[in-house]
Amino acid sequence: MDRGSVVVTGAGSGIGFSTAELLIEAGWHVVAADRDASALDRLMDRLDNRAAMVTPVAIDITDEAAISRLAGQCRELARPLMALVNSAGIAANTRFFDTTAEQLRRIYEVNVVGAFALSQALAPLLKENGGGSIVHIASVSGIKGNLGRSAYGASKGALITLTKIMAVELADDLIRVNAIAPGPIETPMVRENHTAATREEWQRTVPMRRYGRPEEIASAIAFLIDGRQSSYVTGQVLSVDGGFTAAGLMN
């Protein structure tokens, strides 16, 4: 089934990569955005005969001029832009006293300001096209006080609050805004930041006793951007976390 177009940031790896693949299979045209051009090349190679369903865009989401150019490209798409998935992000596993102000600013610049700027640039186009959906990828670290996540968790908490405010302000424009809060997911970023001790702790505290898969997050994203399935869902934070945020005593 042919659908509209959707911008997916961070499409070169992890959750963004799996989301791009799944949405293409569902009939969406995907504007795959990532700062790593070689990662986008790998995505295109993997898609092979489905590559016509993708518009790859190498972009740094902290570059406002580049965001403006992306918005211009989206106006020229053959299929109308109907959704934005803000999946690009960076993380750090650093205790509070070891976190520098510079690190905090850098993480906020990507995880919060980047998502804000992209949403602000593309929301007018969604409105012109009759409405649509924006999905932010937050984290359970924006909900829980996880160790070593003072910068990362604070950025994701800010993104969750931004989600709710945007949902209220954009409702009249028929734009739904939601967030997904993944638990531990097997992505390159997680493999880089999670030590063996960290993995053991996650598996102990997640009721399902495992890390999630990127495609499990992608499926939730597909639901939230599909106006037929989630037409009355906005301002929500969906935790896809194996039960982590629901858990109390388990032993």
matplotlib code that plots the C-alpha trace (Angstrom):
import matplotlib.pyplot as plt

x = [0.0, 1.4, 1.7, 3.2, 6.7, 8.4, 11.7, 13.7, 16.8, 19.6, 18.6, 22.2, 22.2, 20.3, 16.7, 16.7, 18.0, 15.4, 12.6, 13.6, 13.5, 10.1, 8.4, 9.6, 8.1, 4.9, 4.7, 6.2, 8.7, 11.5, 13.8, 16.7, 18.8, 22.1, 25.3, 27.3, 27.1, 28.8, 26.1, 23.5, 25.3, 25.1, 21.4, 20.9, 22.9, 20.8, 17.6, 18.8, 15.7, 13.7, 16.1, 13.7, 11.6, 14.4, 15.8, 19.1, 20.2, 23.6, 22.9, 24.1, 20.9, 22.8, 23.2, 20.2, 21.1, 21.2, 17.8, 16.4, 17.7, 16.1, 12.8, 13.1, 13.8, 10.8, 8.5, 9.7, 8.9, 6.5, 4.6, 3.5, 5.4, 3.2, 5.6, 8.9, 10.8, 13.5, 15.7, 19.1, 20.8, 24.0, 24.6, 27.1, 27.5, 29.1, 28.4, 27.2, 30.5, 32.4, 30.0, 31.3, 29.2, 30.6, 29.4, 25.9, 25.7, 26.7, 24.2, 21.4, 22.4, 21.8, 19.1, 16.9, 17.8, 18.2, 14.8, 13.2, 14.7, 13.7, 10.2, 9.9, 11.1, 8.9, 5.7, 4.5, 4.8, 2.9, 0.2, 0.0, -0.4, -3.4, -1.7, 0.6, 2.7, 5.9, 7.6, 10.6, 12.8, 13.2, 14.5, 13.6, 16.5, 14.3, 11.8, 14.0, 17.0, 19.5, 23.1, 25.5, 22.8, 22.9, 23.4, 21.7, 18.8, 18.2, 18.2, 15.6, 13.5, 13.5, 12.5, 9.5, 8.3, 8.8, 6.6, 3.7, 4.0, 4.2, 1.2, -0.9, 0.2, 0.1, -3.3, -5.2, -2.9, -3.9, -0.3, 0.0, 3.2, 4.3, 7.5, 8.8, 11.0, 13.0, 14.6, 18.0, 18.1, 20.8, 22.1, 25.7, 25.3, 24.3, 27.1, 29.6, 28.2, 27.2, 29.8, 29.5, 28.4, 25.8, 24.4, 24.1, 22.3, 19.8, 19.0, 18.5, 16.0, 14.1, 11.3, 11.6, 15.3, 16.7, 17.6, 15.1, 15.7, 15.7, 12.8, 10.6, 11.0, 10.4, 7.1, 5.9, 7.0, 5.0, 1.9, 2.3, 2.8, -0.1, -3.1, -5.6, -4.3, -3.4, -5.5, -6.5, -3.1, -1.1, 1.1, 1.9, 5.1, 5.1, 7.7, 9.0, 11.2, 10.4, 8.6, 11.5, 9.5, 6.7, 8.9, 9.1, 10.5, 11.1, 13.0]
y = [0.0, 3.4, 5.9, 9.4, 10.3, 10.2, 11.7, 9.3, 10.7, 8.5, 6.2, 4.9, 2.5, 1.1, 2.0, 4.5, 1.8, -0.7, 1.9, 2.9, -0.7, -1.5, 1.7, 1.0, -2.5, -0.9, 1.3, 4.6, 6.7, 7.3, 10.3, 8.6, 11.2, 10.6, 12.5, 9.4, 9.2, 5.8, 4.4, 5.7, 3.9, 0.7, 1.2, 1.7, -1.4, -3.5, -2.2, -3.1, -3.2, -1.1, 1.8, 3.8, 4.1, 6.1, 9.6, 9.5, 12.8, 13.3, 15.9, 17.0, 17.8, 20.5, 22.5, 24.7, 25.7, 22.0, 21.5, 24.4, 22.8, 19.5, 21.2, 22.5, 19.1, 17.7, 20.2, 18.7, 15.0, 13.2, 11.9, 14.4, 14.5, 13.0, 12.1, 12.8, 10.3, 12.0, 8.9, 10.5, 10.8, 10.4, 9.0, 8.8, 6.6, 9.1, 9.7, 13.1, 14.4, 13.2, 14.8, 18.1, 21.0, 20.7, 17.1, 18.1, 20.8, 18.5, 15.9, 18.5, 20.0, 16.7, 15.0, 18.0, 21.0, 18.9, 17.3, 20.7, 22.4, 19.6, 19.5, 23.3, 23.2, 20.4, 20.9, 23.7, 21.3, 18.6, 21.2, 22.1, 18.5, 18.1, 17.0, 14.1, 12.7, 13.4, 10.7, 11.5, 8.7, 9.3, 6.7, 5.1, 7.1, 10.1, 8.6, 6.7, 7.9, 5.5, 5.6, 7.3, 9.1, 12.6, 14.2, 11.6, 11.1, 14.8, 15.3, 12.6, 13.9, 17.3, 15.6, 13.9, 17.3, 18.8, 16.0, 16.9, 20.6, 20.1, 17.7, 20.4, 23.3, 21.4, 19.6, 22.3, 21.7, 18.0, 17.0, 14.3, 14.2, 11.2, 9.7, 6.2, 5.4, 2.4, 0.3, -1.4, -2.1, -3.9, -1.0, 0.1, 3.0, 0.7, -1.7, 1.2, 2.5, -0.7, -2.6, -6.2, -5.0, -2.7, -5.5, -7.8, -5.0, -4.4, -8.0, -8.3, -5.4, -5.9, -8.3, -9.9, -10.6, -9.5, -6.5, -5.4, -5.5, -2.4, -3.8, -3.9, -0.2, 0.3, -1.5, 0.9, 3.8, 2.4, 2.3, 5.9, 7.4, 5.5, 7.8, 5.0, 3.0, 5.8, 8.8, 9.6, 9.1, 12.3, 13.6, 10.1, 8.4, 4.7, 2.7, -0.2, -1.6, -5.3, -4.0, -2.0, 1.1, -1.0, -3.1, -3.0, -5.8, -8.9, -11.3]
z = [0.0, -1.0, 1.8, 2.2, 3.0, 6.4, 7.6, 9.8, 11.4, 12.6, 9.8, 9.3, 12.2, 15.2, 15.7, 12.8, 10.4, 11.4, 11.3, 7.8, 6.7, 8.3, 7.0, 3.5, 3.7, 4.9, 1.8, 3.1, 1.1, 3.6, 3.7, 5.5, 7.3, 9.0, 9.5, 8.4, 4.6, 4.5, 6.9, 4.4, 1.6, 3.6, 4.1, 0.3, -0.4, 2.0, 0.5, -3.0, -5.3, -2.7, -3.0, -5.0, -1.9, -0.1, -0.4, 1.5, 3.1, 4.9, 7.5, 10.9, 12.9, 14.9, 11.6, 11.3, 7.7, 6.7, 8.4, 6.4, 3.2, 4.2, 4.7, 1.1, -0.2, 1.6, -0.2, -3.5, -2.7, -5.0, -2.0, 0.7, 3.9, 6.6, 9.5, 11.2, 13.4, 15.5, 16.2, 16.0, 19.3, 21.3, 24.8, 27.6, 30.6, 33.0, 36.7, 37.8, 39.2, 36.1, 33.7, 32.2, 31.3, 27.7, 27.6, 28.9, 26.3, 23.4, 24.4, 24.7, 21.3, 19.5, 21.6, 22.4, 20.2, 17.1, 17.5, 18.3, 15.3, 12.9, 14.2, 14.0, 10.4, 9.2, 11.2, 8.8, 5.9, 7.8, 8.5, 4.8, 3.9, 6.2, 9.4, 10.4, 13.2, 15.0, 17.0, 19.3, 20.5, 24.2, 26.7, 30.0, 31.3, 30.9, 33.2, 35.8, 37.7, 36.0, 37.2, 34.9, 32.9, 34.3, 30.9, 28.7, 31.0, 31.5, 27.8, 27.3, 30.1, 28.4, 25.2, 26.9, 28.2, 24.8, 23.4, 25.6, 25.0, 21.2, 21.3, 22.9, 20.7, 17.4, 18.0, 16.1, 13.1, 13.2, 14.1, 16.7, 18.8, 20.8, 22.2, 22.6, 25.6, 24.8, 27.4, 26.7, 22.9, 21.0, 19.0, 18.1, 20.6, 23.4, 22.7, 22.9, 26.2, 28.1, 30.0, 31.0, 34.5, 33.0, 30.9, 33.9, 35.8, 33.0, 32.5, 36.3, 36.4, 33.2, 33.9, 30.4, 31.2, 27.9, 25.7, 23.1, 19.3, 17.1, 15.1, 18.2, 18.6, 14.8, 15.1, 17.8, 15.6, 12.7, 14.9, 16.1, 12.6, 11.1, 11.4, 10.9, 13.9, 16.3, 15.2, 18.8, 20.4, 21.1, 23.9, 25.1, 26.1, 25.2, 27.1, 25.0, 27.7, 28.6, 31.7, 33.2, 34.1, 35.6, 37.8, 41.6, 43.7, 41.6, 43.9]

ax = plt.figure().add_subplot(projection="3d")
ax.plot(x, y, z, "-o")
ax.set_aspect("equal")
plt.show()
